[in-house]
Amino acid sequence: MRNLPEDATTAETKAAYPLLALGSMNVIGSFVRALKARPDDDGIDRLSYYYTCLILLILSVTISAKQYVGQPIQCWVPAQFTGAWEQYAENYCFVQNTYWLAISDNIPDEPENRKELQIGYYQWVPFMLAIEASFFYLPCIVWRLLNWQSGIRLAELISLASTQRSLSRCDRSQIVDIISKHIQESIAIQRAFGKSSRHGRFITSLPLAFVRERGFYVTILYLAVKLLYLGNAVGQFFLLNAFLYPKHALWGISILQDLIQGIEWEQSGHFPRVTMCDFEVRTIGNLHRYTIQCVLMINMFNEKAFLFLWWWFLVVAIATCFNFIYWTLASISSRQLVYFIAKYMRILGISNDHDDVKRFALRCMQRDGLFILRMLSLHVGDLITAEVIKDIWINTGHKLRTPVHGNEDSGSQMERHGGKVPSSG
């Protein structure tokens, strides 16, 4: 085999790095373009599947570029090493792990003792971040795949409702009519589907038929997805610990304390910049073992990135936990569901009778209908939500009382309060 000049071999090796980086960036870039926020969830959901994914993918692309385009590692090699040998040593040490020990410590004689000091995470950081991003996006995929089976086009309803601000009163009434009829038809279809499925052959269809017939399929699904978001956020937090420092569960706090107190990595060993590497070279039948010192420049960036992610994951996990509790209470508690409708009934002047309101909320609207109304209120405000409630009240055969503000209609009342439901006080 013809030997190439050393400089040519080194140049060809370095020229291949941008191609590898370009390939990984194209894959990640296509994932970034697929990230889209939709109006059928809330801000805490988007905190996980959109903003966290975006942060992870940006960090993954940045670190990939540094590793494959720049020089993630540089080693101090013996003087007799040629350029090709130096390139080989650096590539080998980057792929096969390095190990860290304090500058005052002696290098262990036994290879097994050196392996216990190895740092094996830095090569996998871009892939780890991309995998984490995909897991943060997974609950969103589950929600969008299973949500459509309910027959409720929640995202389309909210998008349609959001256009009413710039429309005339007549056009807005048409939109309200479309939304209210779609909600009623979807609930009726779920009831019919549930009853027919209960008499089917497959026993596995019974739980699904049960929740659909009783009108809380979408509600239960959304709470299950919320639980997935919570489990993922907590799991990712502990996975990050296991990936970097499995023996220190609270290493994020330790690193932050080190930065505040001015303790450098030479003392703590957190994300060391200077490490050692062992490798062997066979020349003319003899095996030569070398121990060289390397600089992991990429660890300077890794430290800041993972410190930020550790605290970010902690905040996301806590926020998701409280958000899950809120949605569980708001969706399951009959008292909260009735109160949600009653506050609109009060300003609309529809009914002050508690039994009428309770019957309308739990029997006519059911939990899925109330879930849609809560999403409407969250995304487009109380004005359109109140008008939809009024329209459904009339469509279900209920009668209107005289509004509490004389002859003033509900839309004018809501507009007078800035599109918000006024408090009872």
C-alpha positions in Angstrom: 0.0 0.0 0.0 1.4 3.4 -1.0 2.1 5.7 1.9 0.6 9.1 1.7 2.6 12.2 2.9 1.9 12.9 6.5 0.5 16.4 5.9 -1.9 15.0 3.2 -3.2 12.3 5.5 -3.8 14.8 8.3 -5.5 17.2 5.9 -7.8 14.4 4.6 -8.7 13.4 8.1 -9.6 17.0 9.1 -11.5 17.6 5.8 -13.8 14.7 6.7 -14.9 16.4 10.0 -17.1 19.1 8.3 -18.9 16.4 6.3 -19.7 14.5 9.5 -20.9 17.6 11.2 -22.9 18.6 8.2 -24.7 15.2 8.2 -25.6 15.4 11.9 -26.7 19.0 11.6 -29.0 18.1 8.7 -30.7 15.5 10.8 -31.1 17.8 13.8 -32.1 20.7 11.5 -35.0 18.6 10.1 -36.1 17.9 13.6 -36.0 21.6 14.5 -38.2 22.4 11.5 -40.7 19.8 12.6 -41.1 21.6 16.0 -44.3 23.5 15.9 -46.4 24.8 18.8 -50.2 24.3 18.5 -53.0 25.9 20.5 -54.3 22.6 21.8 -52.1 22.5 24.9 -50.9 25.0 27.6 -47.7 26.9 28.2 -46.2 24.2 30.5 -46.6 21.6 27.8 -44.8 23.9 25.3 -42.1 24.4 27.9 -41.3 20.7 27.5 -42.0 19.8 23.9 -41.1 23.1 22.3 -38.7 25.3 24.3 -36.8 22.5 26.0 -36.4 20.6 22.7 -35.2 23.8 21.0 -32.6 24.4 23.7 -31.4 20.8 23.5 -31.1 20.8 19.8 -29.3 24.1 19.6 -26.8 22.8 22.2 -26.5 19.5 20.3 -25.7 21.3 17.0 -23.2 23.7 18.7 -21.3 20.9 20.4 -21.3 18.8 17.3 -19.8 21.7 15.3 -17.2 22.1 18.0 -16.3 18.4 18.0 -16.2 17.8 14.3 -15.3 21.1 12.8 -13.0 22.5 15.6 -10.5 20.7 17.8 -12.3 19.2 20.8 -9.0 17.7 22.1 -5.3 18.6 21.9 -2.6 16.4 23.3 1.0 17.1 24.3 2.9 14.3 22.5 6.6 13.3 22.6 8.9 15.3 20.4 9.6 12.3 18.1 5.9 12.1 17.0 5.2 13.2 13.5 2.1 15.1 12.4 0.3 11.9 11.5 1.2 10.3 14.8 0.0 13.3 16.7 -3.3 13.3 14.8 -3.7 9.5 15.5 -3.0 10.0 19.2 -5.6 12.8 19.5 -8.2 10.9 17.6 -7.6 7.7 19.7 -7.7 9.6 23.0 -10.9 11.4 22.1 -12.6 8.1 21.1 -11.3 5.8 23.8 -11.8 8.0 26.8 -9.3 9.9 28.9 -8.9 9.9 32.7 -8.4 12.7 35.2 -6.4 12.9 38.4 -5.2 15.9 40.4 -1.9 17.4 39.3 -0.4 16.4 42.7 -1.4 12.8 42.4 0.7 10.1 41.0 -0.4 8.2 38.0 -1.6 4.7 39.1 0.7 1.8 37.9 -2.2 -0.6 37.2 -4.3 0.0 34.1 -7.4 -1.1 36.0 -6.9 1.7 38.5 -6.7 4.2 35.7 -9.9 3.0 34.1 -11.7 3.8 37.4 -10.8 7.5 36.7 -12.0 7.5 33.1 -14.2 10.3 31.7 -16.5 8.7 29.1 -19.2 11.2 28.4 -17.8 13.9 26.3 -17.9 12.0 23.0 -21.6 11.2 23.4 -22.8 14.7 24.4 -24.4 15.7 21.0 -26.1 12.3 20.7 -27.3 12.4 24.3 -28.8 15.9 23.9 -30.6 14.8 20.7 -32.0 11.8 22.4 -33.2 13.9 25.3 -34.9 16.3 22.9 -36.8 13.4 21.3 -38.0 12.1 24.7 -39.2 15.6 25.6 -41.2 15.7 22.3 -42.6 12.2 22.7 -45.7 13.1 25.0 -46.7 15.7 22.4 -46.7 13.0 19.7 -48.8 10.8 21.9 -51.3 13.6 22.4 -51.6 14.5 18.8 -51.9 10.9 17.6 -54.6 9.9 20.1 -56.5 13.2 20.3 -58.0 13.1 16.9 -59.8 9.8 17.7 -62.2 11.7 19.9 -63.6 13.6 16.9 -62.9 16.9 18.6 -60.7 19.2 16.5 -59.4 21.2 19.4 -56.6 23.0 17.6 -58.8 24.0 14.7 -61.5 25.2 17.1 -59.1 27.4 19.0 -57.5 28.7 15.8 -61.0 29.6 14.5 -61.9 31.3 17.8 -58.8 33.4 17.8 -59.9 35.0 14.5 -63.1 36.5 16.0 -61.3 39.6 17.5 -61.0 41.2 14.1 -64.5 40.2 12.8 -67.9 42.0 13.0 -70.5 40.9 15.5 -72.4 39.0 12.8 -69.3 37.1 11.7 -68.4 36.4 15.3 -71.8 35.0 15.9 -71.3 32.5 13.1 -68.0 31.4 14.5 -69.6 31.0 17.9 -72.3 28.9 16.3 -69.8 26.7 14.5 -67.8 26.1 17.7 -70.8 25.3 19.9 -72.3 22.9 17.4 -69.0 21.1 16.9 -68.7 20.7 20.7 -72.2 19.3 21.0 -71.9 17.0 18.0 -68.5 15.6 19.3 -70.0 14.8 22.7 -73.0 13.2 21.1 -70.8 11.1 18.8 -68.7 10.0 21.7 -71.8 8.8 23.6 -73.0 6.9 20.6 -69.6 5.4 19.9 -69.2 4.3 23.5 -72.6 2.6 23.6 -72.0 0.7 20.4 -68.4 -0.3 21.4 -69.6 -1.7 24.7 -71.5 -4.5 22.8 -68.5 -5.3 20.6 -66.5 -8.5 20.6 -63.3 -7.2 22.0 -63.0 -6.8 25.7 -60.1 -4.4 25.2 -62.6 -1.9 23.7 -64.5 -1.6 27.0 -62.3 0.9 28.9 -62.1 3.2 25.8 -65.9 2.9 25.3 -66.5 3.6 29.0 -64.6 6.9 29.0 -66.1 8.0 25.6 -69.7 7.3 26.6 -69.2 9.3 29.7 -67.6 12.2 27.9 -64.1 12.3 29.4 -62.0 10.6 26.8 -60.0 13.7 25.9 -59.8 14.8 29.5 -58.3 11.5 30.7 -56.0 11.5 27.6 -54.8 15.0 28.4 -54.1 14.1 32.0 -52.3 10.9 30.9 -50.1 13.0 28.6 -49.5 15.5 31.5 -48.3 12.5 33.5 -46.0 11.6 30.7 -44.6 15.1 30.6 -44.0 14.9 34.4 -42.4 11.4 34.3 -40.2 12.5 31.4 -39.0 15.7 33.1 -38.2 13.9 36.4 -36.6 11.0 34.5 -34.5 13.3 32.4 -33.3 15.0 35.5 -32.0 11.8 37.0 -30.7 10.5 33.7 -28.6 13.7 33.4 -27.1 12.9 36.8 -26.5 9.3 35.8 -24.9 10.3 32.5 -22.4 12.8 34.1 -21.8 12.0 37.8 -23.8 9.0 39.0 -22.3 9.2 42.5 -23.4 12.8 43.0 -27.1 13.3 42.6 -26.9 17.0 43.4 -23.8 17.8 41.3 -25.6 20.9 39.8 -25.6 22.5 43.2 -22.0 21.5 43.8 -20.8 23.0 40.5 -22.8 26.2 41.2 -21.2 26.5 44.6 -17.7 25.9 43.1 -18.3 28.7 40.6 -19.5 31.1 43.3 -16.7 30.2 45.7 -14.0 30.3 42.9 -13.1 26.6 43.2 -11.5 25.5 39.9 -11.9 22.2 38.2 -8.3 21.3 39.2 -9.6 20.8 42.8 -13.1 19.5 42.2 -12.6 17.4 39.1 -15.9 18.6 37.6 -15.6 18.8 33.8 -11.8 18.7 33.8 -10.0 20.5 31.0 -6.7 18.6 31.3 -6.7 14.8 31.3 -4.4 11.9 30.7 -4.5 9.3 28.0 -2.8 5.9 27.5 -2.3 4.2 24.1 -0.1 1.6 22.6 1.7 1.7 19.2 3.2 -1.4 17.6 6.4 -0.7 15.7 8.6 -3.5 14.1 7.1 -6.1 16.3 7.5 -4.2 19.5 4.6 -2.7 21.6 5.3 0.8 22.9 3.0 2.3 25.6 2.6 6.0 25.8 1.0 8.2 28.5 0.2 11.7 27.3 -1.5 14.8 28.6 -4.5 16.2 26.7 -6.6 19.3 26.8 -10.3 18.8 26.6 -11.4 22.3 25.4 -14.9 21.1 24.8 -15.4 20.6 28.5 -15.3 24.3 29.1 -18.5 24.6 27.1 -19.9 21.4 28.4 -19.7 22.6 32.0 -21.8 25.7 31.3 -24.3 23.9 29.1 -25.0 21.0 31.5 -25.1 23.3 34.5 -27.8 25.3 32.8 -29.6 22.1 31.7 -29.5 20.7 35.3 -31.3 23.7 36.7 -33.6 24.0 33.6 -34.7 20.4 34.0 -35.3 20.9 37.7 -37.5 24.0 37.0 -39.4 22.2 34.2 -40.0 19.2 36.5 -41.4 21.4 39.4 -43.5 23.5 37.0 -44.9 20.3 35.3 -45.7 18.8 38.7 -47.8 21.8 39.9 -49.4 22.0 36.4 -50.4 18.4 36.5 -52.0 18.8 40.0 -53.9 21.9 38.8 -55.3 20.2 35.7 -56.2 17.1 37.7 -58.2 19.1 40.2 -59.7 21.3 37.5 -60.7 18.3 35.3 -61.8 15.7 37.9 -63.4 17.7 40.7 -67.1 18.2 40.0 -67.1 21.3 42.3 -64.4 23.0 40.2 -66.2 22.1 36.9 -69.5 23.5 38.2 -67.7 26.6 39.5 -66.1 27.1 36.1 -69.5 27.3 34.4 -71.2 29.2 37.2 -68.9 32.2 36.9 -69.9 32.6 33.3 -73.6 32.0 34.1 -73.5 34.8 36.6 -72.2 37.5 34.2 -74.4 36.2 31.4 -77.5 36.3 33.6 -78.5 32.8 32.3 -79.3 31.0 35.6 -78.7 31.4 39.3 -80.1 27.9 40.1 -77.3 25.7 41.3 -79.0 22.5 40.2 -79.5 23.9 36.6 -75.9 24.9 36.4 -74.7 21.5 37.8 -77.0 19.6 35.4 -75.8 21.6 32.4 -72.1 21.3 33.4 -72.0 17.6 34.2 -74.7 16.1 31.9 -74.9 18.4 28.9 -71.3 19.5 28.6 -69.6 16.6 30.4 -65.9 16.8 31.2 -64.7 16.8 27.6 -66.9 19.7 26.7 -65.8 21.6 29.8 -62.2 20.8 28.9 -62.7 22.4 25.5 -64.2 25.5 27.1 -61.3 25.8 29.6 -58.9 25.6 26.6 -60.9 28.3 24.8 -60.7 30.5 27.9 -57.0 29.9 28.2 -56.1 30.7 24.6 -58.7 33.2 23.4 -60.2 34.7 26.5 -63.5 34.8 28.4 -65.5 36.7 25.8 -65.7 34.0 23.2 -66.0 31.3 25.9 -69.0 33.0 27.4 -70.7 33.4 24.0 -70.1 29.7 23.3 -71.6 28.7 26.7 -74.6 30.9 26.0 -75.1 29.3 22.6 -74.9 25.8 23.9 -77.3 26.6 26.7 -79.9 27.8 24.2 -79.3 24.9 21.8 -79.9 22.4 24.6 -83.4 23.7 25.2 -82.7 25.9 28.2 -84.2 29.4 28.6 -82.5 32.7 29.2 -83.2 34.8 32.2 -83.1 38.6 32.2 -79.5 39.6 32.2 -78.2 40.9 35.5 -77.3 44.2 33.9 -80.7 45.1 32.5 -81.1 44.9 28.8 -77.4 44.8 28.2 -76.4 41.7 26.2 -73.7 39.3 27.3 -71.2 40.5 24.6 -71.5 44.1 25.7 -71.2 43.1 29.4 -68.0 41.1 28.7 -66.5 43.9 26.5 -67.3 46.4 29.3 -65.1 44.2 31.6 -62.3 43.9 29.0 -63.3 40.5 27.8 -62.9 39.0 31.4 -65.3 37.5 33.7 -65.6 39.8 36.7 -65.1 38.4 40.1 -68.0 37.8 42.4 -66.7 40.4 44.9 
